[in-house]
Amino acid sequence: MKPATPVSTEPYPLRVSDASAAAEEVRIPLQAIRGRGAASAMAHRFERVAREVVDDGWGHEPGAAQDGDAPAAPATRVHLETARSAICANDSPDIFFERSVNPYRGCEHGCIYCYARPTHSYLNFSPGLDFETQIVAKHNIAQVLRQELVQPRYVPRLLNIGSATDCYQPVERDLKLTRSVIEVMREARHPFSLITKSSGVERDLDLLAPLAAQRLAAVYVTITTLDATLARRMEPRAAAPHRRLRTIRALADAGVPVGVSVAPQIPFITEDMEHVLEAARDAGARTAFYTVLRLPWELDALFREWLTVHYPQRAERVMARVQDLHHLTDAQRAAGKTYDSDFVTRMKGSGLWADLLRQRFANTCRRLGLNREREGLDLGQFRPGLLRGQGSLF
């Protein structure tokens, strides 16, 4: 992946909502940033000099809060990137889609477990606070996507929108890049799915509902836990769990096939998978899937830092079970490794604890009637000529 080349580095006039009001008082060390997932702008693997001192919003740099003042929250900055390509091919056999489109890099939701965080290092940004405060928006993605779909060599495949970072994160309210992508897909009659943990998807029901009726669209909503306090710590700027259930209901009522993602499963942290699946089914979800926690590259240290801030008493136990889920050898454990990137096992894990998790999921889905039928999207309706203004005889 090549570094992004933003055409503008001026801050986008984005209103940042107050995400600091938690459901209950949570006492954490001062180095933690309230309303953000990461507690620091940690160094990344491409930096030549490690950062020893970080201005994380609590220091006394110019413009920072002084003693007795409310701490200044790190502001969100949006960089506009001129994209050279829109569709990313996927050759991973453990992912159900073959292609993806991601309008944004970085995500203001700030989910601490996000496997996309290390990709911010390629942009010379920190996978920590930078990932959730330095957002790169591909302002021309709809035009580039249109050009790629009309290429004579293009063959439609299963395509997902928002597989890396959330396509309905807050900046989408203003930029509407995801909506522009859906409009192109509609014109070409190209089937797609999208995944989000934002209620913002409801805005585009006017596009999604007619496409779903033609077997051209499906939506997956991620609900990691129903525990609102945990969700606020773990996914600080995403929609509350009860709000995501309302989104599932809105999608289902509009006739959009909707599934629920209970990913990732984190040992001793997310312990209510069965309740999430049942609530999602009651709201209208037809399908479900899960993955286990993956900690590639800098995400390992970042997640450990989050555990130390929020769950210091169980941090060691959590990390030991994560190693168990990935069935690491004694040598790998001794080296401090917590993740195996093997295609066969990285998503669901392997070994005893992974098998128990798999049984829990399968038994619950069977009891609730989830995953009994999968409505496939219709690739045969793709008409690239419609994008060229040629019309169609069909």
C-alpha atoms as one frame of an Amber mdcrd trajectory, in Angstrom:
protein
   0.000   0.000   0.000   1.361   3.385  -1.000   1.095   6.443   1.262  -1.888
   8.685   0.801  -1.346  12.007  -0.906  -3.927  14.420   0.513  -4.784  17.263
  -1.821  -5.676  19.420   1.144  -4.484  19.387   4.714  -6.783  22.159   5.894
  -9.003  21.021   8.749 -12.506  20.114   7.636 -15.199  22.077   9.552 -16.522
  19.060  11.420 -18.699  19.337  14.493 -17.419  16.899  17.092 -20.147  15.684
  19.423 -19.550  15.397  23.159 -18.696  11.713  23.621 -17.398  12.114  27.148
 -20.683  11.587  28.974 -20.625   7.960  30.052 -23.546   5.990  31.414 -21.774
   5.906  34.767 -18.649   7.422  36.253 -15.506   5.578  35.243 -12.258   6.382
  37.009  -9.249   5.943  34.753  -5.682   7.307  34.778  -5.132  10.823  33.466
  -3.212   9.573  30.431  -6.428   8.159  29.014  -8.430  10.327  26.617 -12.122
  10.436  27.403 -14.244  10.093  24.296 -11.465   8.349  22.374 -10.533   4.688
  22.141  -6.752   4.981  22.302  -4.978   6.510  25.295  -1.956   7.837  23.398
  -0.517   8.618  19.988   1.755   5.596  20.108   4.695   5.267  17.736   4.286
   3.111  14.632   6.636   0.612  13.049   7.847   2.913  10.271   9.012   5.723
  12.503  12.763   6.125  12.663  12.668   7.768  16.067  10.328   6.483  18.764
   8.182   9.095  20.449   9.177   9.484  24.072   6.909  12.423  24.863   3.456
  12.743  23.335   1.107  15.678  23.522  -2.111  13.738  24.024  -4.272  16.709
  24.962  -3.457  16.717  28.677  -0.154  18.583  28.575   0.612  22.300  28.736
   1.499  22.928  25.135   0.246  26.190  23.620  -3.512  26.024  23.428  -3.722
  23.050  25.783  -5.804  23.094  28.938  -4.172  24.455  32.076  -4.694  23.294
  35.661  -8.279  23.833  36.698  -9.555  23.902  33.114 -11.439  21.135  31.348
  -8.985  19.004  29.348  -8.921  19.812  25.667 -10.207  16.928  23.559  -8.132
  16.038  20.477  -9.946  17.475  17.472 -10.872  15.502  14.381  -9.031  16.553
  11.222 -10.161  15.379   7.792  -7.686  15.179   4.904  -9.008  14.980   1.342
  -7.250  12.388  -0.790  -7.420  12.052  -4.559  -7.878   8.305  -4.984  -6.284
   6.510  -7.902  -8.355   3.350  -7.425 -11.599   2.485  -5.704 -11.928  -1.304
  -5.758  -9.570  -3.406  -3.667  -9.251  -7.093  -4.555  -9.299  -9.646  -1.758
  -7.569 -13.000  -2.073  -8.157 -14.126   1.510 -10.092 -17.432   1.504 -11.510
 -16.711   4.969 -13.456 -13.598   3.876 -16.791 -14.009   2.122 -16.397 -11.119
  -0.342 -13.842 -10.853  -3.136 -13.714  -7.081  -3.513 -14.195  -4.048  -1.319
 -14.600  -0.288  -1.490 -13.579   1.926   1.441 -14.340   5.659   1.143 -12.309
   6.499   4.270  -9.018   5.678   5.965  -9.067   5.927   9.728 -12.275   5.973
  11.723 -13.578   8.408  14.310 -15.530   5.655  16.055 -12.238   4.840  17.795
 -12.870   1.121  18.338  -9.842  -0.076  20.258  -9.837  -3.531  18.660  -9.963
  -2.346  15.022  -7.623  -4.447  12.878  -7.328  -1.545  10.403  -5.449   0.651
  12.890  -1.952  -0.505  11.802  -2.634   0.607   8.210  -2.445   4.214   9.391
   1.283   3.647   9.803   1.607   3.596   6.004   0.376   7.191   6.037   2.942
   8.135   8.719   0.140   8.459  11.277  -0.076   6.776  14.659  -2.360   3.722
  14.891  -3.417   5.172  18.239  -5.033   8.599  18.482  -4.167   9.559  14.897
  -6.272   6.680  13.565  -9.385   8.174  15.138  -8.538  11.873  14.741  -6.736
  12.038  11.362  -9.351  10.858   8.856  -8.513  10.534   5.160 -11.513  10.936
   2.830 -11.277   9.828  -0.807 -13.247  12.743  -2.219 -13.331  11.409  -5.807
 -14.070   7.782  -5.035 -17.415   7.722  -6.859 -15.863   8.982 -10.104 -13.000
   6.493  -9.884 -15.402   3.648  -9.113 -17.486   4.550 -12.152 -14.387   4.429
 -14.369 -13.390   1.017 -13.023 -16.829  -0.542 -13.465 -17.046   0.413 -17.158
 -13.724  -1.211 -18.038 -14.307  -4.024 -20.580 -12.241  -6.467 -18.494 -14.256
  -5.893 -15.313 -16.229  -8.915 -14.091 -18.633  -8.432 -11.144 -17.801 -10.252
  -7.922 -19.110 -10.119  -4.362 -18.255  -6.627  -3.138 -18.451  -5.086   0.325
 -18.476  -1.401   1.275 -16.779  -0.441   4.546 -14.835  -3.616   5.254 -11.791
  -1.757   6.635 -13.148   1.399   8.274 -16.768   2.317   8.879 -18.384   3.806
   5.784 -20.921   5.669   7.971 -18.559   7.271  10.467 -19.487  10.854  11.504
 -17.823  12.676   8.607 -20.091  10.816   6.170 -22.966  13.029   7.337 -21.304
  15.948   5.555 -19.230  14.408   2.759 -21.752  11.726   1.643 -19.037   9.670
  -0.064 -20.679   6.353   0.842 -23.973   7.539  -0.581 -22.234   8.535  -3.822
 -20.715   5.042  -4.053 -24.136   3.434  -3.561 -25.551   5.675  -6.289 -22.906
   4.434  -8.739 -23.615   0.818  -7.781 -27.310   1.440  -8.331 -26.714   2.907
 -11.784 -24.609  -0.103 -12.799 -26.952  -2.587 -11.078 -23.935  -4.001  -9.279
 -24.799  -6.013  -6.128 -23.059  -5.121  -2.877 -23.163  -5.538   0.870 -22.047
  -3.042   3.468 -21.121  -3.304   7.127 -21.417  -0.610   9.776 -22.004   0.052
  13.453 -23.614   3.419  12.754 -27.258   4.424  12.644 -26.276   6.702   9.742
 -27.100   3.916   7.313 -30.787   4.697   7.858 -30.301   7.924   5.894 -29.782
   5.884   2.726 -32.813   3.617   3.040 -34.295   5.384   0.031 -31.493   3.785
  -2.023 -31.012   0.526  -0.136 -34.633  -0.630   0.090 -35.337  -0.666  -3.694
 -31.957  -2.306  -4.360 -32.620  -4.953  -1.713 -35.958  -5.747  -3.345 -33.988
  -6.522  -6.514 -31.433  -8.674  -4.637 -28.745  -6.047  -5.138 -28.032  -4.972
  -1.544 -27.606  -6.386   1.956 -26.458  -4.815   5.227 -24.571  -6.124   8.272
 -24.628  -4.281  11.588 -21.877  -4.905  14.140 -22.964  -5.269  17.768 -20.096
  -6.439  19.926 -21.945  -6.225  23.256 -25.211  -5.005  24.765 -23.346  -3.563
  27.755 -23.551   0.198  27.155 -20.733   1.028  29.581 -18.372  -1.463  27.944
 -19.376  -0.289  24.466 -18.587   3.327  25.398 -15.100   2.327  26.561 -14.420
  -0.015  23.666 -16.194   1.814  20.799 -16.367   5.366  22.188 -17.910   7.211
  19.238 -20.008   4.484  17.656 -23.783   4.256  18.137 -24.987   2.793  21.425
 -25.947  -0.913  21.312 -29.678  -0.206  21.723 -29.468   2.299  18.836 -27.896
  -0.310  16.570 -30.762  -2.675  17.364 -33.160   0.047  16.244 -31.151   0.315
  13.030 -31.534  -3.417  12.420 -35.280  -3.040  12.938 -35.462  -0.083  10.534
 -33.557  -2.008   7.856 -35.638  -5.150   8.295 -38.907  -3.200   8.200 -37.770
  -1.627   4.922 -37.174  -5.078   3.425 -33.383  -4.928   3.482 -31.728  -8.293
   4.290 -29.789  -7.568   7.462 -27.315  -9.618   9.440 -25.465  -9.033  12.680
 -21.732  -9.225  13.298 -20.776 -10.107  16.867 -17.134  -9.467  16.128 -14.652
  -9.503  17.596 -15.108 -11.872  20.494 -12.719 -10.806  23.272 -12.133 -13.243
  26.162 -13.337 -12.014  29.582 -14.443  -8.714  27.974 -17.353  -9.477  25.611
 -19.264 -12.210  27.407 -22.841 -11.751  26.176 -22.714 -13.152  22.638 -25.904
 -15.198  23.118 -27.844 -12.144  24.318 -26.604 -10.059  21.383 -27.677 -12.711
  18.882 -31.104 -13.029  20.470 -31.677  -9.272  20.558 -30.543  -8.928  16.935
 -32.836 -11.762  15.837 -35.767 -10.137  17.629 -34.953  -6.879  15.843 -35.062
  -8.554  12.434 -31.593  -9.929  11.675 -31.598 -13.093   9.577 -27.925 -14.005
   9.581 -24.945 -13.680  11.907 -21.198 -14.162  11.988 -18.306 -13.626  14.373
 -14.532 -13.458  14.510 -12.094 -13.581  17.393  -9.843 -10.707  18.427  -6.845
 -10.219  16.134  -3.880  -8.091  17.187  -1.568  -7.484  14.217   1.431  -5.158
  14.404   0.981  -2.131  16.689  -2.532  -3.190  17.685  -1.020  -5.638  20.170
   0.631  -2.910  22.251  -2.324  -0.573  21.817  -4.833  -3.133  23.094  -2.589
  -3.977  26.043  -2.474  -0.280  26.893  -6.282  -0.106  26.765  -6.563  -3.102
  29.081  -4.147  -1.480  31.529  -6.229   1.699  31.533  -9.675   0.114  31.849
  -9.257  -3.460  33.136  -5.880  -3.707  34.871  -6.963  -6.566  37.178  -7.800
  -8.880  34.292  -5.351  -7.691  31.625  -2.934 -10.600  32.005  -5.750 -13.136
  31.983  -7.289 -11.633  28.834  -4.027 -11.723  26.916  -3.321 -15.308  27.983
  -6.702 -16.400  26.647  -6.137 -14.493  23.388  -2.983 -16.577  22.972  -5.041
 -19.691  23.694  -7.566 -18.738  21.018  -4.806 -18.568  18.429  -3.266 -21.813
  19.725   0.257 -20.408  19.868   3.259 -22.585  20.565   5.341 -22.222  23.726
   8.063 -20.543  21.689   5.586 -18.024  20.259   4.201 -17.295  23.712   7.690
 -16.820  25.124   8.367 -14.293  22.369   5.246 -12.392  23.416   3.303 -13.182
  20.240  -0.483 -12.998  20.538  -1.669 -13.436  16.958  -1.219 -15.917  14.114
  -2.033 -14.452  10.694  -2.574 -17.846   9.056  -5.574 -17.641   6.682  -7.022
 -20.898   7.990  -7.252 -19.933  11.661  -6.882 -16.154  12.070 -10.614 -15.324
  11.965 -12.051 -18.035  14.232  -8.942 -19.206  16.067  -8.014 -22.811  16.807
  -7.679 -25.104  19.777  -9.928 -25.847  22.748 -11.151 -22.339  23.540 -11.805
 -21.543  19.889 -13.822 -24.764  19.566 -15.922 -23.865  22.624 -16.634 -20.426
  21.174 -17.573 -21.970  17.848 -20.012 -24.332  19.572 -21.602 -21.498  21.546
 -22.174 -19.529  18.373 -23.471 -22.461  16.336 -25.831 -23.690  19.060 -27.265
 -20.216  19.614 -27.812 -19.594  15.908 -29.507 -22.974  15.600 -31.810 -22.224
  18.525 -32.699 -18.773  17.191 -33.090 -19.825  13.561 -30.273 -17.631  12.307
 -28.306 -18.538   9.151 -30.955 -20.998   7.988 -31.294 -19.244   4.651 -28.906
 -16.944   2.873 -30.338 -14.719   0.197 -27.578 -14.462  -2.382 -27.041 -11.241
  -4.269 -27.666 -11.376  -8.021 -24.476 -10.754  -9.996 -26.302 -11.358 -13.276
 -27.982  -7.943 -13.256 -24.736  -5.999 -13.714 -25.094  -3.554 -16.624 -21.955
  -1.411 -17.121 -23.522   0.140 -20.217 -25.903   2.064 -17.985 -22.920   3.987
 -16.589 -21.949   4.954 -20.132 -25.469   6.220 -20.808 -26.123   3.471 -23.355
 -29.353   2.236 -21.776 -30.344  -1.420 -21.623 -32.577  -3.758 -23.571 -33.233
  -5.838 -20.469
